[in-house]
Amino acid sequence: MSRDIDFLHPYFLGPNAENAQVFEELLVEFVRDHAYWRRNFHPEDGPSVPASAPNKDAYADFVARMKTELYALSSELKRAVPFFHPRYIGHMTADLLLPGLIARLVTTLYNPNNVSEEGAPVTLEKELEAGRQLCGMVGYPTNETADVCAWGHLTSGGTVANYEALWNFRAVKFYGVALQAAAATLDFDPPAVGPAAKPLSAYSQWQLVNLSLAEMIELRRAVASAFQEDRGPRAFPQFAAAVAAERIETLGNAGFFLKHRDLKAPRVLVSASTHYSWEKGMKVLGLGTANLIKVDVDGHMRLDPARLTGCLTDSFEAEIPVLAVVGVLGTTEFGTIDPIHEILDLRTRWREHGCDYGVHVDAAWGGYLATLFRNPDRTLRERSEMRKHYKHFPSPAVHSSFQALSEVDSITVDPHKMGYVPYSAGAFLARDRRVVDFVTQKAAYVFDLGGSEAAVPIGEKLHNLGQYILEGSKPGAAAASVYVTHKVLPLHREGFGRLLAQTIKACESFYEQILELADRVKHKVRVVMPFEPDTNLVCVAFNPADNTSLAAMNRYSRALFEHMKVDPLQPLQVKSFIASYTSLLCDTLAEDQHARILDELGIDHATFTSLPEPSKGEADHVFILRHTLMNPWLLSEREDGRNYIDRYVRYLEELIVRTASEPVPATTE
Ligand SMILES: *Cc1c(COP(=O)(O)O)cnc(C)c1O
């Protein structure tokens, strides 16, 4: 069995730093390389630090202070979390791939700033290339000469990529209304423009907020050229200024909706299991969390399409614009996969009724799993062919979701999660890069009205990256790290996919062993997986067999977790394994779903409450152990023939049975 994973041996520094020598060799090589590079930039200038400098007291003092602090830091860092080790199965992080780690460290010596090409002649192109690599992974079009070509860039993480999605959608959604208002102020009404080929003034605002990106681009172009014909090119700046003045980005949400009283504030529909960054994003953009609608999930913890239909119908019947529907590809808490294909199908149907919305996929966690679904020639793998390699994966729904990825408008994916590269490295991908002309910080008229900049191909404009994204200065080292990683391990089944296949196999082995464990201990402890794993994250709930109180179950589970959590007051070595936890909240799940899970756990429903009643203690949630099975060494066997999954399950069995017979503490932290 172990042989299967031999290919992984050179990938990481390793749990025992087994590859320290290669790592060190390369680092030393590139540090020296860097020093020579410095020396060769105007060597005729001579040194600024004289060779005698070290003889001075002040020099020695500084070095001493530096050393003292660095040694202190290095020793304190020994209390860091051992993410690299297969005994760590907590959060979404593991060991780092050597190519990306070394690229990051080495590039930091050059400190490129990827805000624009001026500060990053090398790494900015690498960032755009990393974006293209990721776009290829999800099946986006990447032919630069085609009308629709995708683009992607790195962000500090999934959070900011999610904000960017909202920022892009808003810029497009309300552009038409601004265009119409601007034309009115200039007493200009082009006769036959847009998808309905009618006068601009004849469009209702509802129609304008329900145009797709392609339609909006077309409308903008038509209005701009009509204006040019009517008033001549010299009047352009006036028109451009008028459009800019009417935009929601200029007026602010409040000013815009005050002016357009018939227009309602837009909603964003997300699955109830969504990451909290969406709430933050609604706040940051001033859209309001009240307009973030959480759609209930089904029994697989996936967004329920029937409930989504209901939410869409409610919104559209009330003429409330829907900015976007967000599907999650790999929920943070459960690793589950929303039905992306169904979200898209619904959009197709609503479009027939003149209602449109953006579709974004938050694949911060699950994005890289797309490598499992892609052949080296970029075609998609058939499910039947994939199934030969796994026991359960991928389910038909999961396969369909990955297949549908190429059709969504934008995607968040985090290289610093399942891409095994250092923080911080998230990514935002857009299917149609022309969207950037709606968010640029440059005066919009140059695009709207055919100014000289409009002639510059988008691919070139993007080298002024900071103009088109939320962030400013940003590390070129992150770009180098992601790019080199993808070059060494291409984003398909035979490259990166081989590594991730091991994580799915680890998950399948864990899943089956938990079922067996549940059977073995059923007279002492109920062991329940509330949702079947869609990917490589598995949650397990525990309840002593004779207990029916949710609060008592939660106290018991917290007591279990105490053994597996990082405690700053204890040496890490005393922990056998480190896991994480999550809570199923009363309001995340539909009624029938709570009921099912509570029944499986043997919990009396009456003890579950949405209100924090003191008498019921901590009974507004279900406390669950969460296991992220991404460590590459989980299936590596030791001499006793057991791998880390086997060992963990044994450990868990011993722990849950022992703890069930202990008096449970009445209160916890
Ligand atoms: C982790 C995660 C995020 C946030 O990403 P960061 O990189 O932590 O900013 C967003 N969405 C999902 C689904 C995630 O798993």
The ligand as an SDF file (V2000), in Angstrom:
LIG
                    3D

 15 15  0  0  0  0  0  0  0  0999 V2000
  -11.3780   29.7200    3.7500 C   0  0  0  0  0  0  0  0  0  0  0  0
  -12.5880   30.1190    3.0350 C   0  0  0  0  0  0  0  0  0  0  0  0
  -12.8430   31.4700    2.7220 C   0  0  0  0  0  0  0  0  0  0  0  0
  -11.9550   32.5830    3.1930 C   0  0  0  0  0  0  0  0  0  0  0  0
  -10.6930   32.4910    2.6740 O   0  0  0  0  0  0  0  0  0  0  0  0
   -9.4220   33.1490    3.3830 P   0  0  0  0  0  0  0  0  0  0  0  0
   -8.3330   32.7170    2.5030 O   0  0  0  0  0  0  0  0  0  0  0  0
   -9.3630   32.6150    4.7740 O   0  0  0  0  0  0  0  0  0  0  0  0
   -9.6400   34.6340    3.3620 O   0  0  0  0  0  0  0  0  0  0  0  0
  -13.9720   31.7560    2.0080 C   0  0  0  0  0  0  0  0  0  0  0  0
  -14.8140   30.7890    1.6150 N   0  0  0  0  0  0  0  0  0  0  0  0
  -14.6030   29.4880    1.8880 C   0  0  0  0  0  0  0  0  0  0  0  0
  -15.5690   28.4590    1.3940 C   0  0  0  0  0  0  0  0  0  0  0  0
  -13.4840   29.1130    2.6130 C   0  0  0  0  0  0  0  0  0  0  0  0
  -13.2750   27.8180    2.8840 O   0  0  0  0  0  0  0  0  0  0  0  0
  1  2  1  0
  2  3  1  0
  2 14  2  0
  3  4  1  0
  3 10  2  0
  4  5  1  0
  5  6  1  0
  6  7  2  0
  6  8  1  0
  6  9  1  0
 10 11  1  0
 11 12  2  0
 12 13  1  0
 12 14  1  0
 14 15  1  0
M  END
$$$$
